[in-house]
C-alpha cells in the first residue's frame, strides 16, 4: 500500500525543513578535510542536516 511508507533513512535539513531519503540523490555531498563527508541541503545549502540512522 502506498500509504505504508517506511521511515528508515530519512534526512532532514534543520535550517529549512527540507526532507529526503538519507543517501538519496537529492542531497549534495561535500568533502570537508577535517570532518570528512557531509550532507548539504540542495534547497538552502546548509550542512545542518539530521540523518536518522
Ligand atoms: Zn535546507
mmCIF file of the protein (N, C-alpha, C, O) and its ligand, coordinates in Angstrom:
data_MODEL
# 
_entry.id   MODEL 
# 
loop_
_entity.id 
_entity.type 
_entity.pdbx_number_of_molecules 
1 polymer     1 
2 non-polymer 1 
# 
_entity_poly.entity_id                      1 
_entity_poly.type                           'polypeptide(L)' 
_entity_poly.nstd_linkage                   no 
_entity_poly.nstd_monomer                   no 
_entity_poly.pdbx_seq_one_letter_code       
;(UNK)(UNK)(UNK)(UNK)(UNK)(UNK)(UNK)(UNK)(UNK)(UNK)(UNK)(UNK)(UNK)(UNK)(UNK)(UNK)
(UNK)(UNK)(UNK)(UNK)(UNK)(UNK)(UNK)(UNK)(UNK)(UNK)(UNK)(UNK)(UNK)(UNK)(UNK)(UNK)
(UNK)(UNK)(UNK)(UNK)(UNK)(UNK)(UNK)(UNK)(UNK)(UNK)(UNK)(UNK)(UNK)(UNK)(UNK)(UNK)
(UNK)(UNK)(UNK)(UNK)(UNK)
;
_entity_poly.pdbx_seq_one_letter_code_can   XXXXXXXXXXXXXXXXXXXXXXXXXXXXXXXXXXXXXXXXXXXXXXXXXXXXX 
_entity_poly.pdbx_strand_id                 A 
# 
loop_
_entity_poly_seq.entity_id 
_entity_poly_seq.num 
_entity_poly_seq.mon_id 
_entity_poly_seq.hetero 
1 1  UNK n 
1 2  UNK n 
1 3  UNK n 
1 4  UNK n 
1 5  UNK n 
1 6  UNK n 
1 7  UNK n 
1 8  UNK n 
1 9  UNK n 
1 10 UNK n 
1 11 UNK n 
1 12 UNK n 
1 13 UNK n 
1 14 UNK n 
1 15 UNK n 
1 16 UNK n 
1 17 UNK n 
1 18 UNK n 
1 19 UNK n 
1 20 UNK n 
1 21 UNK n 
1 22 UNK n 
1 23 UNK n 
1 24 UNK n 
1 25 UNK n 
1 26 UNK n 
1 27 UNK n 
1 28 UNK n 
1 29 UNK n 
1 30 UNK n 
1 31 UNK n 
1 32 UNK n 
1 33 UNK n 
1 34 UNK n 
1 35 UNK n 
1 36 UNK n 
1 37 UNK n 
1 38 UNK n 
1 39 UNK n 
1 40 UNK n 
1 41 UNK n 
1 42 UNK n 
1 43 UNK n 
1 44 UNK n 
1 45 UNK n 
1 46 UNK n 
1 47 UNK n 
1 48 UNK n 
1 49 UNK n 
1 50 UNK n 
1 51 UNK n 
1 52 UNK n 
1 53 UNK n 
# 
loop_
_struct_asym.id 
_struct_asym.entity_id 
A 1 
B 2 
# 
loop_
_chem_comp.id 
_chem_comp.type 
_chem_comp.mon_nstd_flag 
UNK 'L-peptide linking' . 
ZN  non-polymer         . 
# 
_pdbx_entity_nonpoly.entity_id   2 
_pdbx_entity_nonpoly.name        ? 
_pdbx_entity_nonpoly.comp_id     ZN 
# 
_pdbx_nonpoly_scheme.asym_id         B 
_pdbx_nonpoly_scheme.entity_id       2 
_pdbx_nonpoly_scheme.mon_id          ZN 
_pdbx_nonpoly_scheme.ndb_seq_num     1 
_pdbx_nonpoly_scheme.pdb_seq_num     101 
_pdbx_nonpoly_scheme.auth_seq_num    101 
_pdbx_nonpoly_scheme.pdb_mon_id      ZN 
_pdbx_nonpoly_scheme.auth_mon_id     ZN 
_pdbx_nonpoly_scheme.pdb_strand_id   A 
_pdbx_nonpoly_scheme.pdb_ins_code    . 
# 
loop_
_atom_site.group_PDB 
_atom_site.id 
_atom_site.type_symbol 
_atom_site.label_atom_id 
_atom_site.label_alt_id 
_atom_site.label_comp_id 
_atom_site.label_asym_id 
_atom_site.label_entity_id 
_atom_site.label_seq_id 
_atom_site.pdbx_PDB_ins_code 
_atom_site.Cartn_x 
_atom_site.Cartn_y 
_atom_site.Cartn_z 
_atom_site.occupancy 
_atom_site.B_iso_or_equiv 
_atom_site.pdbx_formal_charge 
_atom_site.auth_seq_id 
_atom_site.auth_comp_id 
_atom_site.auth_asym_id 
_atom_site.auth_atom_id 
_atom_site.pdbx_PDB_model_num 
ATOM   1   N  N  . UNK A 1 1  ? 0.828  -1.199 0.000  1.00 0.00 ? 1   UNK A N  1 
ATOM   2   C  CA . UNK A 1 1  ? 0.000  0.000  0.000  1.00 0.00 ? 1   UNK A CA 1 
ATOM   3   C  C  . UNK A 1 1  ? 0.872  1.263  0.000  1.00 0.00 ? 1   UNK A C  1 
ATOM   4   O  O  . UNK A 1 1  ? 1.859  1.342  0.732  1.00 0.00 ? 1   UNK A O  1 
ATOM   5   N  N  . UNK A 1 2  ? 0.507  2.230  -0.811 1.00 0.00 ? 2   UNK A N  1 
ATOM   6   C  CA . UNK A 1 2  ? 1.311  3.465  -0.919 1.00 0.00 ? 2   UNK A CA 1 
ATOM   7   C  C  . UNK A 1 2  ? 1.385  4.244  0.389  1.00 0.00 ? 2   UNK A C  1 
ATOM   8   O  O  . UNK A 1 2  ? 2.369  4.939  0.640  1.00 0.00 ? 2   UNK A O  1 
ATOM   9   N  N  . UNK A 1 3  ? 0.370  4.136  1.210  1.00 0.00 ? 3   UNK A N  1 
ATOM   10  C  CA . UNK A 1 3  ? 0.356  4.909  2.448  1.00 0.00 ? 3   UNK A CA 1 
ATOM   11  C  C  . UNK A 1 3  ? 1.326  4.345  3.479  1.00 0.00 ? 3   UNK A C  1 
ATOM   12  O  O  . UNK A 1 3  ? 1.665  5.009  4.459  1.00 0.00 ? 3   UNK A O  1 
ATOM   13  N  N  . UNK A 1 4  ? 1.763  3.127  3.249  1.00 0.00 ? 4   UNK A N  1 
ATOM   14  C  CA . UNK A 1 4  ? 2.684  2.490  4.186  1.00 0.00 ? 4   UNK A CA 1 
ATOM   15  C  C  . UNK A 1 4  ? 4.123  2.838  3.816  1.00 0.00 ? 4   UNK A C  1 
ATOM   16  O  O  . UNK A 1 4  ? 4.782  2.096  3.088  1.00 0.00 ? 4   UNK A O  1 
ATOM   17  N  N  . UNK A 1 5  ? 4.598  3.961  4.321  1.00 0.00 ? 5   UNK A N  1 
ATOM   18  C  CA . UNK A 1 5  ? 5.943  4.406  3.981  1.00 0.00 ? 5   UNK A CA 1 
ATOM   19  C  C  . UNK A 1 5  ? 6.897  4.167  5.140  1.00 0.00 ? 5   UNK A C  1 
ATOM   20  O  O  . UNK A 1 5  ? 6.655  4.605  6.265  1.00 0.00 ? 5   UNK A O  1 
ATOM   21  N  N  . UNK A 1 6  ? 7.946  3.489  4.855  1.00 0.00 ? 6   UNK A N  1 
ATOM   22  C  CA . UNK A 1 6  ? 8.945  3.232  5.893  1.00 0.00 ? 6   UNK A CA 1 
ATOM   23  C  C  . UNK A 1 6  ? 9.661  4.523  6.262  1.00 0.00 ? 6   UNK A C  1 
ATOM   24  O  O  . UNK A 1 6  ? 9.964  5.349  5.401  1.00 0.00 ? 6   UNK A O  1 
ATOM   25  N  N  . UNK A 1 7  ? 9.922  4.680  7.522  1.00 0.00 ? 7   UNK A N  1 
ATOM   26  C  CA . UNK A 1 7  ? 10.555 5.916  7.976  1.00 0.00 ? 7   UNK A CA 1 
ATOM   27  C  C  . UNK A 1 7  ? 12.069 5.778  8.067  1.00 0.00 ? 7   UNK A C  1 
ATOM   28  O  O  . UNK A 1 7  ? 12.751 6.657  8.593  1.00 0.00 ? 7   UNK A O  1 
ATOM   29  N  N  . UNK A 1 8  ? 12.579 4.685  7.558  1.00 0.00 ? 8   UNK A N  1 
ATOM   30  C  CA . UNK A 1 8  ? 14.019 4.440  7.684  1.00 0.00 ? 8   UNK A CA 1 
ATOM   31  C  C  . UNK A 1 8  ? 14.822 5.360  6.761  1.00 0.00 ? 8   UNK A C  1 
ATOM   32  O  O  . UNK A 1 8  ? 14.392 5.687  5.655  1.00 0.00 ? 8   UNK A O  1 
ATOM   33  N  N  . UNK A 1 9  ? 15.974 5.759  7.236  1.00 0.00 ? 9   UNK A N  1 
ATOM   34  C  CA . UNK A 1 9  ? 16.938 6.502  6.425  1.00 0.00 ? 9   UNK A CA 1 
ATOM   35  C  C  . UNK A 1 9  ? 16.388 7.784  5.825  1.00 0.00 ? 9   UNK A C  1 
ATOM   36  O  O  . UNK A 1 9  ? 16.567 8.047  4.636  1.00 0.00 ? 9   UNK A O  1 
ATOM   37  N  N  . UNK A 1 10 ? 15.735 8.560  6.625  1.00 0.00 ? 10  UNK A N  1 
ATOM   38  C  CA . UNK A 1 10 ? 15.277 9.868  6.148  1.00 0.00 ? 10  UNK A CA 1 
ATOM   39  C  C  . UNK A 1 10 ? 16.136 10.956 6.766  1.00 0.00 ? 10  UNK A C  1 
ATOM   40  O  O  . UNK A 1 10 ? 16.427 10.940 7.962  1.00 0.00 ? 10  UNK A O  1 
ATOM   41  N  N  . UNK A 1 11 ? 16.528 11.885 5.941  1.00 0.00 ? 11  UNK A N  1 
ATOM   42  C  CA . UNK A 1 11 ? 17.324 13.000 6.444  1.00 0.00 ? 11  UNK A CA 1 
ATOM   43  C  C  . UNK A 1 11 ? 16.522 14.284 6.333  1.00 0.00 ? 11  UNK A C  1 
ATOM   44  O  O  . UNK A 1 11 ? 15.692 14.442 5.437  1.00 0.00 ? 11  UNK A O  1 
ATOM   45  N  N  . UNK A 1 12 ? 16.784 15.199 7.258  1.00 0.00 ? 12  UNK A N  1 
ATOM   46  C  CA . UNK A 1 12 ? 16.034 16.451 7.247  1.00 0.00 ? 12  UNK A CA 1 
ATOM   47  C  C  . UNK A 1 12 ? 16.960 17.626 7.526  1.00 0.00 ? 12  UNK A C  1 
ATOM   48  O  O  . UNK A 1 12 ? 17.847 17.559 8.377  1.00 0.00 ? 12  UNK A O  1 
ATOM   49  N  N  . UNK A 1 13 ? 16.728 18.691 6.792  1.00 0.00 ? 13  UNK A N  1 
ATOM   50  C  CA . UNK A 1 13 ? 17.501 19.912 6.992  1.00 0.00 ? 13  UNK A CA 1 
ATOM   51  C  C  . UNK A 1 13 ? 16.905 20.688 8.161  1.00 0.00 ? 13  UNK A C  1 
ATOM   52  O  O  . UNK A 1 13 ? 15.707 20.965 8.203  1.00 0.00 ? 13  UNK A O  1 
ATOM   53  N  N  . UNK A 1 14 ? 17.766 21.026 9.099  1.00 0.00 ? 14  UNK A N  1 
ATOM   54  C  CA . UNK A 1 14 ? 17.267 21.754 10.269 1.00 0.00 ? 14  UNK A CA 1 
ATOM   55  C  C  . UNK A 1 14 ? 17.060 23.224 9.959  1.00 0.00 ? 14  UNK A C  1 
ATOM   56  O  O  . UNK A 1 14 ? 16.395 23.931 10.716 1.00 0.00 ? 14  UNK A O  1 
ATOM   57  N  N  . UNK A 1 15 ? 17.614 23.682 8.873  1.00 0.00 ? 15  UNK A N  1 
ATOM   58  C  CA . UNK A 1 15 ? 17.513 25.098 8.532  1.00 0.00 ? 15  UNK A CA 1 
ATOM   59  C  C  . UNK A 1 15 ? 16.204 25.432 7.822  1.00 0.00 ? 15  UNK A C  1 
ATOM   60  O  O  . UNK A 1 15 ? 15.519 26.387 8.188  1.00 0.00 ? 15  UNK A O  1 
ATOM   61  N  N  . UNK A 1 16 ? 15.858 24.641 6.804  1.00 0.00 ? 16  UNK A N  1 
ATOM   62  C  CA . UNK A 1 16 ? 14.667 24.972 6.017  1.00 0.00 ? 16  UNK A CA 1 
ATOM   63  C  C  . UNK A 1 16 ? 13.594 23.891 6.088  1.00 0.00 ? 16  UNK A C  1 
ATOM   64  O  O  . UNK A 1 16 ? 12.476 24.088 5.612  1.00 0.00 ? 16  UNK A O  1 
ATOM   65  N  N  . UNK A 1 17 ? 13.937 22.749 6.683  1.00 0.00 ? 17  UNK A N  1 
ATOM   66  C  CA . UNK A 1 17 ? 12.941 21.699 6.827  1.00 0.00 ? 17  UNK A CA 1 
ATOM   67  C  C  . UNK A 1 17 ? 12.836 20.764 5.638  1.00 0.00 ? 17  UNK A C  1 
ATOM   68  O  O  . UNK A 1 17 ? 11.935 19.928 5.578  1.00 0.00 ? 17  UNK A O  1 
ATOM   69  N  N  . UNK A 1 18 ? 13.744 20.901 4.700  1.00 0.00 ? 18  UNK A N  1 
ATOM   70  C  CA . UNK A 1 18 ? 13.767 20.018 3.538  1.00 0.00 ? 18  UNK A CA 1 
ATOM   71  C  C  . UNK A 1 18 ? 13.962 18.575 3.976  1.00 0.00 ? 18  UNK A C  1 
ATOM   72  O  O  . UNK A 1 18 ? 14.795 18.280 4.833  1.00 0.00 ? 18  UNK A O  1 
ATOM   73  N  N  . UNK A 1 19 ? 13.189 17.683 3.381  1.00 0.00 ? 19  UNK A N  1 
ATOM   74  C  CA . UNK A 1 19 ? 13.287 16.279 3.747  1.00 0.00 ? 19  UNK A CA 1 
ATOM   75  C  C  . UNK A 1 19 ? 13.465 15.408 2.519  1.00 0.00 ? 19  UNK A C  1 
ATOM   76  O  O  . UNK A 1 19 ? 12.815 15.619 1.495  1.00 0.00 ? 19  UNK A O  1 
ATOM   77  N  N  . UNK A 1 20 ? 14.348 14.431 2.630  1.00 0.00 ? 20  UNK A N  1 
ATOM   78  C  CA . UNK A 1 20 ? 14.561 13.483 1.548  1.00 0.00 ? 20  UNK A CA 1 
ATOM   79  C  C  . UNK A 1 20 ? 15.191 12.230 2.140  1.00 0.00 ? 20  UNK A C  1 
ATOM   80  O  O  . UNK A 1 20 ? 15.748 12.269 3.236  1.00 0.00 ? 20  UNK A O  1 
ATOM   81  N  N  . UNK A 1 21 ? 15.104 11.137 1.427  1.00 0.00 ? 21  UNK A N  1 
ATOM   82  C  CA . UNK A 1 21 ? 15.734 9.914  1.927  1.00 0.00 ? 21  UNK A CA 1 
ATOM   83  C  C  . UNK A 1 21 ? 17.227 10.104 2.134  1.00 0.00 ? 21  UNK A C  1 
ATOM   84  O  O  . UNK A 1 21 ? 17.917 10.651 1.272  1.00 0.00 ? 21  UNK A O  1 
ATOM   85  N  N  . UNK A 1 22 ? 17.724 9.651  3.280  1.00 0.00 ? 22  UNK A N  1 
ATOM   86  C  CA . UNK A 1 22 ? 19.150 9.768  3.538  1.00 0.00 ? 22  UNK A CA 1 
ATOM   87  C  C  . UNK A 1 22 ? 19.944 8.993  2.503  1.00 0.00 ? 22  UNK A C  1 
ATOM   88  O  O  . UNK A 1 22 ? 19.626 7.841  2.208  1.00 0.00 ? 22  UNK A O  1 
ATOM   89  N  N  . UNK A 1 23 ? 20.972 9.617  1.952  1.00 0.00 ? 23  UNK A N  1 
ATOM   90  C  CA . UNK A 1 23 ? 21.770 8.964  0.924  1.00 0.00 ? 23  UNK A CA 1 
ATOM   91  C  C  . UNK A 1 23 ? 21.162 9.084  -0.457 1.00 0.00 ? 23  UNK A C  1 
ATOM   92  O  O  . UNK A 1 23 ? 21.695 8.537  -1.423 1.00 0.00 ? 23  UNK A O  1 
ATOM   93  N  N  . UNK A 1 24 ? 20.037 9.804  -0.559 1.00 0.00 ? 24  UNK A N  1 
ATOM   94  C  CA . UNK A 1 24 ? 19.393 9.973  -1.844 1.00 0.00 ? 24  UNK A CA 1 
ATOM   95  C  C  . UNK A 1 24 ? 20.108 10.992 -2.712 1.00 0.00 ? 24  UNK A C  1 
ATOM   96  O  O  . UNK A 1 24 ? 20.937 11.767 -2.237 1.00 0.00 ? 24  UNK A O  1 
ATOM   97  N  N  . UNK A 1 25 ? 19.772 10.974 -3.986 1.00 0.00 ? 25  UNK A N  1 
ATOM   98  C  CA . UNK A 1 25 ? 20.417 11.888 -4.932 1.00 0.00 ? 25  UNK A CA 1 
ATOM   99  C  C  . UNK A 1 25 ? 20.024 13.336 -4.705 1.00 0.00 ? 25  UNK A C  1 
ATOM   100 O  O  . UNK A 1 25 ? 20.654 14.250 -5.236 1.00 0.00 ? 25  UNK A O  1 
ATOM   101 N  N  . UNK A 1 26 ? 18.971 13.542 -3.909 1.00 0.00 ? 26  UNK A N  1 
ATOM   102 C  CA . UNK A 1 26 ? 18.534 14.906 -3.641 1.00 0.00 ? 26  UNK A CA 1 
ATOM   103 C  C  . UNK A 1 26 ? 19.582 15.697 -2.877 1.00 0.00 ? 26  UNK A C  1 
ATOM   104 O  O  . UNK A 1 26 ? 19.724 16.906 -3.063 1.00 0.00 ? 26  UNK A O  1 
ATOM   105 N  N  . UNK A 1 27 ? 20.307 15.010 -2.028 1.00 0.00 ? 27  UNK A N  1 
ATOM   106 C  CA . UNK A 1 27 ? 21.282 15.684 -1.178 1.00 0.00 ? 27  UNK A CA 1 
ATOM   107 C  C  . UNK A 1 27 ? 22.588 15.916 -1.914 1.00 0.00 ? 27  UNK A C  1 
ATOM   108 O  O  . UNK A 1 27 ? 22.985 15.154 -2.796 1.00 0.00 ? 27  UNK A O  1 
ATOM   109 N  N  . UNK A 1 28 ? 23.237 16.995 -1.519 1.00 0.00 ? 28  UNK A N  1 
ATOM   110 C  CA . UNK A 1 28 ? 24.547 17.294 -2.080 1.00 0.00 ? 28  UNK A CA 1 
ATOM   111 C  C  . UNK A 1 28 ? 25.610 16.750 -1.133 1.00 0.00 ? 28  UNK A C  1 
ATOM   112 O  O  . UNK A 1 28 ? 25.557 16.981 0.075  1.00 0.00 ? 28  UNK A O  1 
ATOM   113 N  N  . UNK A 1 29 ? 26.559 16.036 -1.685 1.00 0.00 ? 29  UNK A N  1 
ATOM   114 C  CA . UNK A 1 29 ? 27.648 15.507 -0.854 1.00 0.00 ? 29  UNK A CA 1 
ATOM   115 C  C  . UNK A 1 29 ? 28.874 16.391 -1.009 1.00 0.00 ? 29  UNK A C  1 
ATOM   116 O  O  . UNK A 1 29 ? 29.332 16.667 -2.118 1.00 0.00 ? 29  UNK A O  1 
ATOM   117 N  N  . UNK A 1 30 ? 29.381 16.820 0.110  1.00 0.00 ? 30  UNK A N  1 
ATOM   118 C  CA . UNK A 1 30 ? 30.594 17.623 0.051  1.00 0.00 ? 30  UNK A CA 1 
ATOM   119 C  C  . UNK A 1 30 ? 31.675 16.991 0.924  1.00 0.00 ? 30  UNK A C  1 
ATOM   120 O  O  . UNK A 1 30 ? 31.379 16.311 1.907  1.00 0.00 ? 30  UNK A O  1 
ATOM   121 N  N  . UNK A 1 31 ? 32.928 17.227 0.549  1.00 0.00 ? 31  UNK A N  1 
ATOM   122 C  CA . UNK A 1 31 ? 34.047 16.696 1.318  1.00 0.00 ? 31  UNK A CA 1 
ATOM   123 C  C  . UNK A 1 31 ? 34.670 17.819 2.134  1.00 0.00 ? 31  UNK A C  1 
ATOM   124 O  O  . UNK A 1 31 ? 35.111 18.829 1.586  1.00 0.00 ? 31  UNK A O  1 
ATOM   125 N  N  . UNK A 1 32 ? 34.701 17.633 3.444  1.00 0.00 ? 32  UNK A N  1 
ATOM   126 C  CA . UNK A 1 32 ? 35.345 18.603 4.317  1.00 0.00 ? 32  UNK A CA 1 
ATOM   127 C  C  . UNK A 1 32 ? 36.602 17.954 4.898  1.00 0.00 ? 32  UNK A C  1 
ATOM   128 O  O  . UNK A 1 32 ? 36.524 16.891 5.514  1.00 0.00 ? 32  UNK A O  1 
ATOM   129 N  N  . UNK A 1 33 ? 37.757 18.588 4.703  1.00 0.00 ? 33  UNK A N  1 
ATOM   130 C  CA . UNK A 1 33 ? 39.040 17.998 5.105  1.00 0.00 ? 33  UNK A CA 1 
ATOM   131 C  C  . UNK A 1 33 ? 39.072 17.415 6.512  1.00 0.00 ? 33  UNK A C  1 
ATOM   132 O  O  . UNK A 1 33 ? 39.560 16.300 6.699  1.00 0.00 ? 33  UNK A O  1 
ATOM   133 N  N  . UNK A 1 34 ? 38.574 18.129 7.488  1.00 0.00 ? 34  UNK A N  1 
ATOM   134 C  CA . UNK A 1 34 ? 38.662 17.637 8.863  1.00 0.00 ? 34  UNK A CA 1 
ATOM   135 C  C  . UNK A 1 34 ? 37.477 16.783 9.287  1.00 0.00 ? 34  UNK A C  1 
ATOM   136 O  O  . UNK A 1 34 ? 37.598 15.917 10.154 1.00 0.00 ? 34  UNK A O  1 
ATOM   137 N  N  . UNK A 1 35 ? 36.352 17.033 8.677  1.00 0.00 ? 35  UNK A N  1 
ATOM   138 C  CA . UNK A 1 35 ? 35.133 16.359 9.117  1.00 0.00 ? 35  UNK A CA 1 
ATOM   139 C  C  . UNK A 1 35 ? 34.741 15.183 8.245  1.00 0.00 ? 35  UNK A C  1 
ATOM   140 O  O  . UNK A 1 35 ? 33.897 14.369 8.620  1.00 0.00 ? 35  UNK A O  1 
ATOM   141 N  N  . UNK A 1 36 ? 35.366 15.102 7.073  1.00 0.00 ? 36  UNK A N  1 
ATOM   142 C  CA . UNK A 1 36 ? 35.006 14.028 6.169  1.00 0.00 ? 36  UNK A CA 1 
ATOM   143 C  C  . UNK A 1 36 ? 33.826 14.400 5.296  1.00 0.00 ? 36  UNK A C  1 
ATOM   144 O  O  . UNK A 1 36 ? 33.664 15.558 4.910  1.00 0.00 ? 36  UNK A O  1 
ATOM   145 N  N  . UNK A 1 37 ? 33.002 13.409 4.989  1.00 0.00 ? 37  UNK A N  1 
ATOM   146 C  CA . UNK A 1 37 ? 31.870 13.679 4.123  1.00 0.00 ? 37  UNK A CA 1 
ATOM   147 C  C  . UNK A 1 37 ? 30.716 14.289 4.892  1.00 0.00 ? 37  UNK A C  1 
ATOM   148 O  O  . UNK A 1 37 ? 30.376 13.852 5.991  1.00 0.00 ? 37  UNK A O  1 
ATOM   149 N  N  . UNK A 1 38 ? 30.119 15.311 4.289  1.00 0.00 ? 38  UNK A N  1 
ATOM   150 C  CA . UNK A 1 38 ? 28.954 15.923 4.901  1.00 0.00 ? 38  UNK A CA 1 
ATOM   151 C  C  . UNK A 1 38 ? 27.831 15.992 3.891  1.00 0.00 ? 38  UNK A C  1 
ATOM   152 O  O  . UNK A 1 38 ? 28.046 15.984 2.679  1.00 0.00 ? 38  UNK A O  1 
ATOM   153 N  N  . UNK A 1 39 ? 26.634 16.059 4.424  1.00 0.00 ? 39  UNK A N  1 
ATOM   154 C  CA . UNK A 1 39 ? 25.469 16.194 3.565  1.00 0.00 ? 39  UNK A CA 1 
ATOM   155 C  C  . UNK A 1 39 ? 25.015 17.641 3.553  1.00 0.00 ? 39  UNK A C  1 
ATOM   156 O  O  . UNK A 1 39 ? 24.856 18.265 4.603  1.00 0.00 ? 39  UNK A O  1 
ATOM   157 N  N  . UNK A 1 40 ? 24.808 18.164 2.359  1.00 0.00 ? 40  UNK A N  1 
ATOM   158 C  CA . UNK A 1 40 ? 24.398 19.555 2.247  1.00 0.00 ? 40  UNK A CA 1 
ATOM   159 C  C  . UNK A 1 40 ? 23.004 19.629 1.633  1.00 0.00 ? 40  UNK A C  1 
ATOM   160 O  O  . UNK A 1 40 ? 22.678 18.904 0.693  1.00 0.00 ? 40  UNK A O  1 
ATOM   161 N  N  . UNK A 1 41 ? 22.204 20.513 2.183  1.00 0.00 ? 41  UNK A N  1 
ATOM   162 C  CA . UNK A 1 41 ? 20.847 20.694 1.685  1.00 0.00 ? 41  UNK A CA 1 
ATOM   163 C  C  . UNK A 1 41 ? 20.862 21.384 0.319  1.00 0.00 ? 41  UNK A C  1 
ATOM   164 O  O  . UNK A 1 41 ? 21.494 22.430 0.165  1.00 0.00 ? 41  UNK A O  1 
ATOM   165 N  N  . UNK A 1 42 ? 20.176 20.812 -0.668 1.00 0.00 ? 42  UNK A N  1 
ATOM   166 C  CA . UNK A 1 42 ? 20.133 21.407 -2.006 1.00 0.00 ? 42  UNK A CA 1 
ATOM   167 C  C  . UNK A 1 42 ? 19.234 22.634 -2.064 1.00 0.00 ? 42  UNK A C  1 
ATOM   168 O  O  . UNK A 1 42 ? 19.268 23.397 -3.030 1.00 0.00 ? 42  UNK A O  1 
ATOM   169 N  N  . UNK A 1 43 ? 18.440 22.814 -1.035 1.00 0.00 ? 43  UNK A N  1 
ATOM   170 C  CA . UNK A 1 43 ? 17.473 23.896 -1.023 1.00 0.00 ? 43  UNK A CA 1 
ATOM   171 C  C  . UNK A 1 43 ? 18.067 25.195 -0.474 1.00 0.00 ? 43  UNK A C  1 
ATOM   172 O  O  . UNK A 1 43 ? 17.868 26.269 -1.042 1.00 0.00 ? 43  UNK A O  1 
ATOM   173 N  N  . UNK A 1 44 ? 18.797 25.080 0.637  1.00 0.00 ? 44  UNK A N  1 
ATOM   174 C  CA . UNK A 1 44 ? 19.335 26.284 1.279  1.00 0.00 ? 44  UNK A CA 1 
ATOM   175 C  C  . UNK A 1 44 ? 20.846 26.213 1.461  1.00 0.00 ? 44  UNK A C  1 
ATOM   176 O  O  . UNK A 1 44 ? 21.456 27.136 2.001  1.00 0.00 ? 44  UNK A O  1 
ATOM   177 N  N  . UNK A 1 45 ? 21.453 25.108 1.007  1.00 0.00 ? 45  UNK A N  1 
ATOM   178 C  CA . UNK A 1 45 ? 22.902 24.913 1.077  1.00 0.00 ? 45  UNK A CA 1 
ATOM   179 C  C  . UNK A 1 45 ? 23.431 24.851 2.502  1.00 0.00 ? 45  UNK A C  1 
ATOM   180 O  O  . UNK A 1 45 ? 24.617 25.084 2.736  1.00 0.00 ? 45  UNK A O  1 
ATOM   181 N  N  . UNK A 1 46 ? 22.572 24.545 3.440  1.00 0.00 ? 46  UNK A N  1 
ATOM   182 C  CA . UNK A 1 46 ? 23.021 24.371 4.812  1.00 0.00 ? 46  UNK A CA 1 
ATOM   183 C  C  . UNK A 1 46 ? 23.557 22.954 5.003  1.00 0.00 ? 46  UNK A C  1 
ATOM   184 O  O  . UNK A 1 46 ? 23.097 22.015 4.354  1.00 0.00 ? 46  UNK A O  1 
ATOM   185 N  N  . UNK A 1 47 ? 24.527 22.812 5.893  1.00 0.00 ? 47  UNK A N  1 
ATOM   186 C  CA . UNK A 1 47 ? 25.022 21.469 6.214  1.00 0.00 ? 47  UNK A CA 1 
ATOM   187 C  C  . UNK A 1 47 ? 24.471 20.998 7.544  1.00 0.00 ? 47  UNK A C  1 
ATOM   188 O  O  . UNK A 1 47 ? 24.907 19.986 8.093  1.00 0.00 ? 47  UNK A O  1 
ATOM   189 N  N  . UNK A 1 48 ? 23.511 21.742 8.051  1.00 0.00 ? 48  UNK A N  1 
ATOM   190 C  CA . UNK A 1 48 ? 22.876 21.361 9.303  1.00 0.00 ? 48  UNK A CA 1 
ATOM   191 C  C  . UNK A 1 48 ? 21.765 20.358 9.019  1.00 0.00 ? 48  UNK A C  1 
ATOM   192 O  O  . UNK A 1 48 ? 20.578 20.673 9.103  1.00 0.00 ? 48  UNK A O  1 
ATOM   193 N  N  . UNK A 1 49 ? 22.178 19.161 8.687  1.00 0.00 ? 49  UNK A N  1 
ATOM   194 C  CA . UNK A 1 49 ? 21.233 18.136 8.262  1.00 0.00 ? 49  UNK A CA 1 
ATOM   195 C  C  . UNK A 1 49 ? 21.216 16.990 9.259  1.00 0.00 ? 49  UNK A C  1 
ATOM   196 O  O  . UNK A 1 49 ? 22.259 16.460 9.645  1.00 0.00 ? 49  UNK A O  1 
ATOM   197 N  N  . UNK A 1 50 ? 20.031 16.627 9.659  1.00 0.00 ? 50  UNK A N  1 
ATOM   198 C  CA . UNK A 1 50 ? 19.887 15.492 10.566 1.00 0.00 ? 50  UNK A CA 1 
ATOM   199 C  C  . UNK A 1 50 ? 19.746 14.214 9.755  1.00 0.00 ? 50  UNK A C  1 
ATOM   200 O  O  . UNK A 1 50 ? 18.882 14.101 8.885  1.00 0.00 ? 50  UNK A O  1 
ATOM   201 N  N  . UNK A 1 51 ? 20.595 13.274 10.051 1.00 0.00 ? 51  UNK A N  1 
ATOM   202 C  CA . UNK A 1 51 ? 20.469 11.972 9.409  1.00 0.00 ? 51  UNK A CA 1 
ATOM   203 C  C  . UNK A 1 51 ? 20.061 10.966 10.450 1.00 0.00 ? 51  UNK A C  1 
ATOM   204 O  O  . UNK A 1 51 ? 20.796 10.716 11.405 1.00 0.00 ? 51  UNK A O  1 
ATOM   205 N  N  . UNK A 1 52 ? 18.897 10.387 10.274 1.00 0.00 ? 52  UNK A N  1 
ATOM   206 C  CA . UNK A 1 52 ? 18.418 9.402  11.236 1.00 0.00 ? 52  UNK A CA 1 
ATOM   207 C  C  . UNK A 1 52 ? 18.757 7.997  10.757 1.00 0.00 ? 52  UNK A C  1 
ATOM   208 O  O  . UNK A 1 52 ? 18.172 7.498  9.796  1.00 0.00 ? 52  UNK A O  1 
ATOM   209 N  N  . UNK A 1 53 ? 19.690 7.377  11.428 1.00 0.00 ? 53  UNK A N  1 
ATOM   210 C  CA . UNK A 1 53 ? 20.059 6.019  11.079 1.00 0.00 ? 53  UNK A CA 1 
ATOM   211 C  C  . UNK A 1 53 ? 20.081 5.167  12.321 1.00 0.00 ? 53  UNK A C  1 
ATOM   212 O  O  . UNK A 1 53 ? 20.372 3.974  12.246 1.00 0.00 ? 53  UNK A O  1 
HETATM 213 ZN ZN . ZN  B 2 .  ? 17.805 23.370 3.858  1.00 0.00 ? 101 ZN  A ZN 1 
# 
